Amino acid sequence: MYSVDLYSRVRRACHVDGMNKSAAGRLFGIDRKTVAKILKHSVPPGYRRAAPPPRPKLDPFIPVIDQVLEDDKRVIKKQRHTAKRIF
């Protein structure tokens, strides 16, 4: 990912100073296609996920587990559920 500073320097070199894409690429040490992408966007595009993160498989059971843990607070220590027993 290139910095905002590089974006501004490349855009200035091409738009204000009139440098072509190939010369700007040589000057900044990047490919001319990268220069074209930099000129297309004013700021670096952020990271985008291809798909939203999957929900945990445990998600539907969370209310039940919370209820078991709340109930365990009211009983004596010997009768409480262990983590292995809950899962």
C-alpha positions in Angstrom: 0.0 0.0 0.0 1.4 3.4 -1.0 1.3 6.4 1.4 -0.8 9.5 1.0 2.5 11.4 0.6 3.4 9.4 -2.5 0.0 9.9 -3.9 0.2 13.6 -3.6 3.8 13.8 -5.0 2.8 11.6 -8.0 -0.4 13.6 -8.6 1.6 16.9 -8.4 4.3 15.7 -10.8 1.7 14.6 -13.4 -1.0 17.3 -13.1 1.0 20.4 -12.1 4.5 19.8 -13.5 3.2 18.1 -16.7 5.2 14.9 -16.3 3.9 11.9 -18.2 3.1 8.6 -16.5 6.2 6.7 -17.6 8.6 9.5 -16.4 6.7 9.7 -13.1 7.0 6.0 -12.7 10.7 6.1 -13.3 11.2 9.1 -10.9 9.3 7.5 -8.0 10.3 3.9 -8.7 6.8 2.5 -9.4 5.2 1.1 -12.5 3.4 3.4 -15.0 0.2 1.4 -14.4 0.5 2.1 -10.7 0.9 5.8 -11.6 -2.3 5.6 -13.7 -4.2 4.1 -10.7 -2.8 6.8 -8.4 -4.0 9.5 -10.8 -7.4 7.8 -10.9 -7.9 8.0 -7.1 -7.2 11.1 -5.1 -6.5 9.2 -1.9 -5.3 5.6 -1.5 -8.3 3.2 -1.5 -8.8 1.5 1.9 -8.8 -2.2 2.6 -12.1 -3.9 1.6 -13.1 -7.4 2.5 -14.3 -9.6 -0.3 -17.1 -11.0 1.9 -18.2 -10.2 5.4 -16.6 -12.3 8.1 -18.5 -15.5 8.9 -20.6 -15.7 12.0 -19.4 -18.0 14.7 -21.0 -21.4 14.8 -21.6 -20.9 18.5 -23.7 -17.8 17.9 -27.2 -19.4 18.2 -26.3 -21.0 21.5 -24.9 -17.9 23.3 -28.2 -17.0 25.1 -28.5 -20.6 26.4 -24.9 -20.6 27.6 -25.4 -17.2 29.3 -28.5 -18.5 31.1 -26.6 -21.6 32.3 -23.8 -19.4 33.7 -26.3 -17.1 35.4 -28.0 -20.1 37.0 -24.7 -21.5 38.1 -24.1 -18.3 40.2 -27.0 -19.3 42.4 -25.9 -22.8 43.2 -23.1 -24.2 45.4 -19.7 -24.6 43.8 -19.9 -28.4 43.5 -23.0 -28.2 41.4 -21.8 -25.7 38.9 -21.1 -26.6 35.2 -17.6 -26.9 33.9 -16.6 -25.5 30.6 -16.4 -29.0 29.2 -19.9 -29.8 30.4 -21.3 -26.6 28.8 -19.8 -27.2 25.4 
